[in-house]
Structure formats: C-alpha cells, structure tokens
C-alpha cells in the first residue's frame, strides 16, 4: 500500500507539468547546460546567465547525469547561450526528472517510518498514515512540482541518513549526511546535531581512549573521503567554488521575507522609521547581490546572524549530550530528530538570507515524528498550517490562487483526520486555535479586500508583508514552545499535555 500511495501522489504531480514555473526552472536548465557543454574546470566560472552554479559539486555531478538523458529529449536545452529556453520537451524532461528522483524521498520516508513504527501496536497503519502525510506533503508539491526544485530528492537523502541512525548504523548515517552536504550546503544548518550525536553516542559510547580514537578515525575517514571525491576534481579552483557557495553580499533577507525573526526585525525598523519621520534606506529585501543598512535599529551583519544562531542552538545540543547512551536506538533517534527540528528552526529564524522554502527542513522531520507521539503530532499540524501558508507568495500567479488554497486546506484536513486516528485527541489550545483561524481572515484580505479598497497601487507589497509577519509569529511561537518541551523532558520524549485544547 505504501507504494500505491507513492504512485497516487505521483499521478497528482503529473497534473502540474503544464503549471507555472519559477526562475528556478531556468536555473536548473542552465546548470544542465553548464555541466554538459563545458569542461569541469569552467563550471564554477561560467556566468553567461545570472543564474550561476552555486550548489556543491555533488549536485553539479547530479545535473551532469541528468544532462546525459536530457540530450535525448532536446539537445538545444543544453546550450549555455540558449537563455530562458523552455521547449515542450524541456518542460517535460525537467518536470519528470523531479517526479522520478522523488523515489529517493519515498525510500527515505519508508526507512524512517519502518524504524519508528517497529514494536508499535499497528505498524502497518503507522506506515500508511505517515507515508500519506510525507509523500503528499503540500509544501513539497508547491515548491518542487509547481515552483520547481529538487527538494524531495534532497530530503530523501536526509531521511535515509536519519533512518540509518535509528537502525543503529551510525557510519552509514554519517556517510549519507556527508553526501547530502555535498549536494546542498544548506543542510549545514543541522550539521551540529550530527556532530554532537555521533561523538556522544558513537565515539564515546562505552568509552575507552583506544576505541574512541578508532571510531573517530573511521568517522573522519568517511567524511573526508566524501569531501575529497566531491571537491577533489576542483582542487585548483576551491576559492572560486567557495565564493559561489557562500555569497555573503546578498541581503539579510530574501526578496520575499522568509517568516523569521528578521522579518519581524525589518518590520519594526520600518515602523520606527515612519513613526520618527526618517527616510528609509536601501531595500532590506536584497535581491541577487544587495546589502543594506537599517534606518533606526542596528544593521545586521552575517557575523551577527551566525553568532546568534550558534548561541541559540547550544541548549538543544547540550540537552542531546545529556541523554543516556543505554536508551534504545529508536528512542535516541526520535530525540535526535527533534534536535534536527530545533536546530533547523533556529537556523531558519536567525540565519542570513534565509529562503522561505527552508521551513520544509523543519516541517518534514517533524511530520515524521508525528506518527509516534501526540505532542509531535500537535506541532506538526500547527507548523504545517503556518509553513504551507508562508509558501503562498511563491505561487503568485492569479490562476494558482485556488490551487494553493485547495492544496493547503485539503492537506490540513487530511493531516488532522489521519493523526486523530492514531492519537485520538484534540490538538490546539484556545489561543493557538484563534491564531490559526486568523489565516482565513488574512487570506480573504490579501486576495479580495486589499484590491477592493484600492490599496494595490499605493501599498502593493502589504499582502506580502502581512504574510511574512503573521507567519513569523507562528514560527517563533512554535520554536519557543517546542524547545521548552524538548529541554524540560527526557530527551524530548514528550507526554500528552492536559491543558485546555480546542
């Protein structure tokens, strides 16, 4: 039945083939062209298009592999100078490449769910419900199969790594995560969790100096070996590769403010500037290569965001260290996954130039945990509502309004119904219920009222601002609440709360 769900969801993805495509479609077409038609030494120098190659080498190799198939569909898509090329064959190939590589995601989901449901009363039911929620995730449908990206493939590698750890295969987990980092370096957000966990529960478990040293050497060999395979062919161009991977001249926030702490900070700065009658400085939504200064509040540098992110992760990492090594691999795996959720959310809230799509790095592992624990299920539904709404601005075309609203509403309804079959409980406190109900009001204002009262010309970006700020409040609330629960319980093995819910 699991693979039947996968096939059903894949059928839904086929419906989106002719849908709107973002600039990311051209980004990946250009990378296909670069890796196919240019020698490897020029991959990270090519700049005919503004969409230069800025992912780690493994993803570049992945694009090269895809290009070997792409030439059979339409070789003209592989011409570097053929900018914004989008023939029917090109569209079909690129759309299908995302759908087919989602097999990796399905394998990761299945591996984790089987590990989590081992020993449960009804493991088959958990596998099917978890599979439905993860394979049919509305965020991945919007971001990968309408907007266009390969997040499902990447999250599949992450889940395969988490699953290996739950199966007590730490070296395999480390290998898969090292591969993932060399596919997309954004997963550095959760690397500290891997470092702490593998040192504490692999190297230092049943501690003796000799054994710890041998295990540390094994880990280092695996990680360095993967990095050598990835970056080795570019050894003469490492500075150039790194300059592409870490372009710090970009602004604090993306063109659409991701719903994080800095969205609230930027809004406060603009509100203070208006209140004090000061002229605002350069846009705080830096596009490709823009930096800016705040008008009233102190300006934020990359160093500030890194320091704040690191400090905010410390309590979770210390809590992870205090767990008992004698705990079962699955229980430790759940705590490890919660730490992934928390550190991913911390980086999302306080990181530099965060994209709104990065919220999926929090939501996917949290949804994985939802099948086993009512507390996790409650937060998976809450954050799912917030996160999926925060992705709406990516699908800005009027013809997609009904599509994204229906996807959100249907996924939310299915999530609540399926998770209640497992946990048979209500999920939200009154204040949370009222906050979530506010999304209906926000949606009506943004899509109907804003234009009806004539503000489209005067305040065209107000709907985006409201979405960002309102969602940021929810993400921040989740981060504080979930972190308190994680830190005050036994490794996050949270029990059902008995407070008033709605």
C-alpha positions in Angstrom: 0.0 0.0 0.0 2.9 2.4 0.7 4.0 2.3 -3.0 0.4 2.6 -4.1 0.3 5.9 -2.2 3.5 7.0 -3.9 2.1 6.2 -7.3 -1.2 8.1 -6.5 0.8 11.2 -5.4 3.0 10.9 -8.5 -0.2 10.9 -10.6 -1.2 14.2 -8.9 2.3 15.6 -9.7 1.7 14.9 -13.4 -1.2 17.4 -13.3 1.3 20.2 -12.5 3.5 19.6 -15.6 2.0 22.5 -17.6 1.7 24.7 -14.5 3.6 28.0 -13.7 7.3 27.6 -13.4 9.6 29.9 -11.4 13.0 31.2 -12.4 14.4 28.1 -10.7 13.3 26.2 -13.8 15.7 28.2 -15.8 18.3 27.9 -13.1 18.4 24.2 -13.4 18.2 24.2 -17.2 21.2 26.4 -17.2 23.1 24.1 -14.8 22.3 21.2 -17.1 23.8 23.2 -20.0 26.9 24.2 -18.0 27.7 20.7 -16.8 27.1 19.1 -20.1 28.7 21.5 -22.5 31.7 23.0 -20.6 34.8 21.3 -19.1 34.6 20.7 -15.4 37.2 23.4 -14.7 34.8 26.1 -16.0 31.6 25.0 -14.2 32.0 27.5 -11.3 33.3 30.3 -13.5 30.6 30.4 -16.2 28.4 33.5 -15.9 26.6 33.9 -19.2 23.4 33.6 -17.3 22.8 35.4 -14.0 21.8 32.0 -12.6 25.3 30.8 -12.0 26.1 27.4 -10.5 26.1 27.8 -6.7 25.5 24.3 -5.3 28.2 21.9 -4.1 30.0 19.6 -6.6 27.8 16.5 -6.0 24.8 18.4 -7.2 26.7 19.6 -10.2 27.5 15.9 -10.9 23.8 15.1 -10.5 23.0 17.8 -13.1 25.6 16.3 -15.4 24.0 12.8 -15.1 20.6 14.3 -15.9 22.1 16.1 -18.9 23.1 12.7 -20.4 19.4 11.9 -20.6 18.3 15.4 -21.4 20.1 15.4 -24.7 17.8 12.7 -25.9 14.8 15.0 -25.3 16.0 18.2 -26.7 19.8 18.9 -27.1 19.1 22.7 -27.5 18.3 22.9 -23.8 22.0 22.1 -23.2 23.3 25.2 -25.0 24.7 27.7 -22.4 23.8 30.6 -24.6 20.2 29.5 -25.1 18.9 31.5 -22.2 15.3 31.1 -20.9 14.8 28.1 -23.3 11.7 26.2 -22.5 10.5 23.9 -25.3 7.8 21.4 -24.6 10.4 18.6 -24.5 12.5 20.6 -22.0 9.5 21.2 -19.7 8.5 17.5 -19.8 12.0 16.3 -19.1 12.7 18.6 -16.2 9.3 18.0 -14.6 9.7 14.3 -14.9 13.2 14.4 -13.5 11.8 15.8 -10.3 9.0 13.3 -10.1 11.3 10.3 -10.8 14.0 11.4 -8.3 11.3 11.6 -5.7 11.8 7.8 -5.4 14.8 8.6 -3.2 12.4 10.6 -0.9 10.0 7.7 -0.8 12.8 5.3 0.2 13.8 7.6 2.9 10.3 8.0 4.2 9.8 4.3 4.2 13.0 3.6 6.0 12.3 6.1 8.8 8.7 5.1 9.3 9.6 1.4 9.5 12.2 2.1 12.1 9.8 4.4 14.1 6.9 2.0 14.0 8.8 -1.1 14.9 7.2 -2.5 18.1 4.1 -0.4 17.8 0.6 -1.9 18.1 -0.2 -1.3 14.4 3.0 -0.7 12.4 1.2 -1.1 9.1 -1.3 1.7 9.9 1.6 4.0 11.1 3.5 3.3 7.8 0.5 4.1 5.7 -0.6 7.2 7.6 3.0 8.5 7.8 3.5 7.7 4.2 0.4 9.6 3.1 1.4 12.7 5.1 5.0 12.8 4.0 4.6 11.7 0.4 1.7 14.0 -0.1 3.2 17.0 1.7 1.6 20.1 0.3 4.8 22.1 0.7 6.8 19.8 -1.5 4.0 19.7 -4.1 4.0 23.5 -4.2 7.8 24.0 -4.1 9.0 21.1 -6.3 6.2 20.4 -8.7 4.8 23.8 -9.3 7.5 26.4 -8.4 10.2 23.8 -9.4 13.1 22.4 -7.3 14.6 19.1 -6.2 13.9 19.3 -2.5 12.2 15.8 -2.4 15.3 14.1 -3.7 17.5 16.0 -1.1 15.1 15.3 1.8 15.2 11.7 0.8 18.9 11.5 1.4 18.4 13.2 4.8 15.7 10.7 5.8 17.8 7.8 4.6 20.5 9.1 6.9 18.1 9.5 9.9 16.8 6.1 9.2 20.2 4.6 9.3 20.9 6.2 12.6 17.6 4.8 14.0 18.7 1.4 12.8 21.9 1.9 14.8 24.1 2.3 11.7 26.0 5.5 12.6 28.7 5.2 10.0 26.2 4.7 7.2 24.3 7.7 8.6 27.4 9.8 8.6 28.2 8.8 5.0 24.7 9.7 3.8 24.8 13.1 5.6 28.2 13.9 4.2 26.8 13.1 0.7 23.9 15.4 1.5 26.1 18.3 2.5 27.9 17.9 -0.8 24.6 18.0 -2.6 23.3 21.1 -0.9 25.2 23.0 1.7 22.0 24.5 3.4 21.9 21.3 5.4 24.9 22.7 7.3 22.0 24.1 9.4 21.6 20.7 11.1 25.3 19.5 10.9 25.9 20.4 14.6 23.3 17.9 15.7 25.1 15.1 13.7 28.5 16.2 15.2 27.2 16.1 18.8 25.2 12.9 18.4 28.0 10.9 16.6 30.6 12.0 19.1 28.5 11.3 22.1 26.7 8.1 21.1 29.1 6.5 18.7 32.7 7.6 19.5 32.2 8.0 23.3 29.8 5.2 23.9 31.3 2.5 26.1 34.2 4.9 26.3 37.9 3.9 26.2 40.5 6.0 24.7 41.6 3.4 22.2 38.1 2.6 21.0 37.1 6.3 20.8 40.2 7.1 18.7 39.5 4.3 16.3 35.8 5.3 15.9 36.8 8.9 15.4 39.2 7.9 12.7 36.5 5.9 11.0 34.1 8.9 11.0 36.8 11.3 9.8 37.8 8.9 7.0 34.2 8.7 5.8 33.5 12.4 5.9 36.9 13.5 4.4 36.7 10.7 1.8 33.3 12.0 0.6 34.5 15.6 0.5 37.6 14.5 -1.4 35.5 12.8 -4.0 33.3 15.8 -4.2 35.8 18.7 -4.2 38.9 16.8 -5.4 38.4 17.4 -9.2 38.1 21.2 -8.3 41.3 21.3 -6.2 42.7 24.1 -8.3 39.5 26.1 -8.1 38.5 25.7 -4.4 38.4 29.5 -3.7 36.1 30.1 -6.7 33.8 27.2 -5.7 33.5 28.5 -2.1 32.8 32.1 -3.4 29.9 30.7 -5.3 28.6 28.6 -2.3 28.8 31.4 0.2 27.8 34.7 -1.5 27.7 36.9 1.6 27.0 40.1 -0.4 23.4 39.1 -0.5 21.0 40.8 1.8 19.9 39.8 5.3 16.5 38.7 3.9 15.4 37.4 0.6 13.2 39.3 -1.8 10.1 37.9 -0.1 10.9 38.0 3.6 11.0 34.4 5.0 8.8 34.3 8.1 11.6 34.5 10.6 13.0 36.8 13.3 14.5 39.2 10.8 11.1 39.7 9.1 9.9 41.0 12.5 13.1 43.0 12.9 12.8 44.6 9.5 9.1 45.4 10.1 10.0 47.0 13.4 12.7 49.1 11.8 10.3 50.3 9.1 7.6 51.1 11.6 10.0 53.1 13.8 11.3 54.9 10.8 7.8 56.0 9.8 7.0 56.9 13.4 10.1 59.0 13.7 9.7 60.6 10.3 13.0 59.2 9.0 13.6 58.3 5.3 14.2 54.5 4.9 17.4 53.4 3.4 18.1 50.8 0.7 15.6 48.0 0.4 16.0 45.3 3.1 14.9 42.6 0.7 18.3 42.3 -1.1 17.9 40.6 -4.4 20.8 38.9 -6.2 23.7 40.8 -4.7 22.4 43.6 -2.5 23.3 44.6 1.1 21.6 47.3 3.1 21.5 49.2 6.3 18.6 49.5 8.7 17.2 53.0 9.3 16.6 53.1 13.1 17.6 49.7 14.5 21.2 48.5 14.4 22.2 47.0 11.0 22.8 43.3 11.0 25.9 41.6 9.5 26.4 37.9 8.6 28.6 37.5 11.7 25.8 38.6 14.0 23.4 36.1 12.5 26.0 33.3 12.7 26.7 34.1 16.4 23.1 34.4 17.3 22.2 31.1 15.5 25.1 29.3 17.2 24.2 30.5 20.7 20.5 29.6 20.2 21.5 26.1 19.3 23.6 25.5 22.4 20.8 24.5 24.8 19.4 21.8 22.4 22.9 20.4 21.7 23.7 20.3 25.4 20.4 18.5 26.1 21.2 16.0 23.4 24.5 15.3 25.1 22.9 14.5 28.4 20.7 11.6 27.1 21.6 8.2 28.4 23.5 6.0 26.0 21.6 3.0 27.3 18.4 4.3 25.7 17.2 2.4 22.7 18.4 3.4 19.2 14.8 4.3 18.1 14.2 6.4 21.2 17.6 8.2 20.7 16.7 8.5 17.1 13.5 10.3 18.0 15.4 12.7 20.2 18.0 13.2 17.5 15.2 14.0 15.0 13.7 16.5 17.4 17.1 18.2 17.7 17.2 18.3 13.9 13.8 20.0 14.0 15.0 22.5 16.6 18.4 23.4 15.0 16.7 23.6 11.6 14.2 26.0 13.0 16.8 28.0 14.8 18.8 28.5 11.6 15.6 29.4 9.8 14.7 32.0 12.4 18.1 33.7 12.8 20.2 32.7 9.7 21.5 35.1 7.0 19.5 35.4 3.7 17.1 32.6 4.5 14.8 31.4 1.8 11.1 30.8 2.7 11.4 27.2 1.3 13.9 26.3 4.1 10.9 25.9 6.5 10.5 22.5 5.0 13.7 21.4 6.7 11.8 21.8 9.9 8.4 20.5 8.8 9.5 17.3 7.1 11.3 15.7 10.1 8.6 17.0 12.4 5.9 15.3 10.4 8.0 12.1 10.6 7.8 12.2 14.4 4.0 12.9 14.3 3.0 9.2 13.9 4.6 8.2 17.2 3.8 11.0 19.6 0.8 13.1 20.2 2.8 16.2 21.2 4.8 16.0 18.0 1.6 15.5 16.0 0.1 18.6 17.5 3.0 20.7 16.5 3.2 19.1 13.0 -0.3 20.2 12.3 0.3 23.7 13.8 3.5 24.3 11.9 2.1 22.7 8.8 -0.6 25.3 8.6 1.8 28.1 9.2 4.6 26.8 6.9 2.4 26.0 3.9 0.7 29.4 4.0 4.1 31.0 4.2 4.9 29.4 0.8 1.9 31.0 -0.9 3.8 34.0 -2.3 6.0 31.6 -4.3 2.9 30.8 -6.3 1.8 34.4 -7.1 0.0 33.9 -10.4 -3.7 34.6 -10.1 -4.6 31.3 -11.7 -2.8 29.5 -8.9 -4.7 31.1 -6.0 -7.4 28.5 -5.9 -4.9 25.7 -6.4 -2.7 26.6 -3.5 -5.6 27.3 -1.2 -7.2 23.9 -2.0 -3.8 22.1 -1.5 -3.4 23.8 1.9 -7.0 23.1 3.0 -7.0 19.5 1.8 -3.7 18.6 3.3 -4.6 20.2 6.6 -7.9 18.4 6.8 -6.3 15.0 5.9 -3.5 15.6 8.5 -5.9 16.3 11.3 -8.1 13.3 10.4 -5.3 10.8 10.0 -3.4 11.9 13.1 -6.5 11.7 15.2 -6.9 8.1 14.1 -3.6 7.4 15.8 -3.7 9.7 18.8 -7.5 10.2 19.3 -7.1 13.6 20.9 -7.6 17.3 20.2 -4.5 19.3 19.3 -4.8 23.0 20.0 -5.1 25.4 22.9 -7.6 28.2 22.5 -5.0 30.8 21.7 -3.5 28.6 19.1 -6.8 27.8 17.5 -7.6 31.6 17.3 -4.2 32.3 15.8 -4.7 29.6 13.1 -8.2 30.8 12.4 -6.6 34.2 11.6 -5.2 32.7 8.4 -8.7 32.6 6.9 -9.0 36.3 7.6 -5.6 37.0 6.2 -6.3 35.0 3.0 -9.5 36.9 2.4 -7.8 40.3 2.9 -4.9 39.5 0.6 -6.9 38.1 -2.2 -10.1 40.2 -2.1 -10.2 43.1 0.4 -6.7 44.6 -0.4 -7.7 45.3 -4.0 -11.3 46.2 -3.2 -10.3 49.1 -1.0 -7.8 50.4 -3.6 -4.5 49.7 -2.0 -2.9 47.7 -4.8 -1.2 50.8 -6.3 -0.4 52.6 -3.0 0.8 49.6 -1.0 1.4 46.8 -3.4 3.7 44.8 -1.0 1.5 45.0 2.0 0.0 41.5 1.5 3.5 40.0 1.3 4.5 41.9 4.5 1.4 40.7 6.3 2.0 37.1 5.3 5.6 37.2 6.4 5.0 38.9 9.7 1.9 36.8 10.6 3.7 33.5 9.8 6.8 34.6 11.6 4.8 35.0 14.8 3.7 31.4 14.4 7.1 30.0 13.7 8.6 31.9 16.6 5.9 30.6 18.9 6.5 27.1 17.7 10.2 27.4 18.3 9.9 28.7 21.8 7.2 26.2 22.8 8.8 23.1 21.2 12.2 24.0 22.6 10.9 24.4 26.2 9.2 20.9 25.8 12.4 19.4 24.5 14.6 20.8 27.2 12.3 20.0 30.1 11.5 16.4 29.2 13.5 13.2 28.9 15.2 13.8 25.6 12.1 15.2 24.1 10.1 12.0 24.8 7.1 14.3 25.4 3.9 13.2 27.1 0.4 14.3 26.3 -0.4 17.7 27.7 -3.5 18.0 29.8 -4.2 21.7 29.2 -7.4 23.1 27.7 -7.4 22.4 24.0 -9.7 23.2 21.2 
